[in-house]
Amino acid sequence: MLALALGAASVHAGAQALQHGAVHTPDGDIGYETLGVRGAATPVIAVNGGPGLSHVYMVQNDLWARIARKRLVVLYDQRGTGASKHMRPGAPQTLDAQVADLEALRAKLGFDKVALVGDSFGGFVSMAYAAAHPEHVAKLVLSDSPPPAMKDMVHLLPQSFPDVEEADAKEEKALGGNADAAAHASLRNHFKMIFYSPAKRDAYLAKMGDLGYEPAVGAAMSKSIATVDMTDKVKGFTRFPTLVISGRYDMNVAPLTAWRIAHLIPGAKLVFFEQSSHLPSYEEPAKYQQVLEAFLDGR
């Protein structure tokens, strides 16, 4: 399983004008929600990680509600998850399908250009969208994103957390043939390894509740992207500015990955978060807001 992010109960502290909607596609409805109101500022579409998870892990604090004070923010659930769970039988789980869903969302909302913020696996989807539709990308943010080719992933959790990995293996074995339960247990154990701060880790784990994880979706998507290589396409990202973010202690997608991505993309800006692992938006939200808004505002 490619566990690059998480899911939990949604929190929108201080949010204004929260709206829900759906985009109708040939494969099914893609559910989304918006925070804030549309104005002169370029709207943001936040693309969540996973695969196999809805966007709710991204709203465990009020970061996006604060970002939405200045611009419209859109969060959506990827096909097969959350509010987009019900798809037609046989609907593909491919990168091309993800890109088509994102383009359908942009068109539905009537945005000419958007700022894409791809978190974890969402960065992979965002790179694919930017390669296919550069004319609709105003700015690109890749936050603890995998590389443009999964074969180049630098993943250090087994080397950094052998004790947690061992406990995870034992728990999965104890669950016997219940593959779904084993997958959910593995994901929860995964969360134990993606925080820099033990206190913030424990607070997150204590409140996150049901992860909303769809193992079959995650497995199918992971399989479909295993051989995808967008390296040459990423080298051609010259029509929009790019910001690359990484937690300094991210052992899930090691900071070397962000370093390499930033050096592939012409003119990309790279920012490390010194007290974060895989979730700097949760561990250092004030800095994350400052860095993101400065980039979005052209400062």
Salt bridges, closest charged atoms under 4 A:
ASP27 OD2 - ARG79 NH1 2.97
ASP27 OD1 - ARG88 NE 2.67
ASP29 OD1 - HIS24 ND1 2.75
GLU33 OE2 - HIS12 NE2 2.66
GLU33 OE1 - HIS20 ND1 3.56
GLU33 OE2 - HIS55 NE2 3.19
ASP62 OD1 - ARG66 NE 2.96
ASP77 OD1 - HIS55 ND1 2.65
ASP101 OD2 - ARG79 NE 2.63
GLU103 OE2 - ARG106 NH2 2.78
GLU135 OE2 - HIS133 ND1 3.66
GLU135 OE2 - HIS136 NE2 3.65
ASP152 OD1 - LYS151 NZ 3.38
ASP180 OD2 - HIS184 ND1 3.58
ASP202 OD1 - ARG201 NE 2.93
GLU214 OE2 - LYS85 NZ 3.32
ASP229 OD2 - LYS151 NZ 3.98
ASP232 OD1 - LYS235 NZ 3.92
ASP250 OD2 - HIS278 ND1 2.72
GLU274 OE2 - ARG248 NH2 2.85
GLU293 OE1 - LYS70 NZ 3.64
ASP297 OD1 - ARG71 NH2 2.57
ASP297 OD2 - ARG299 NH2 3.28
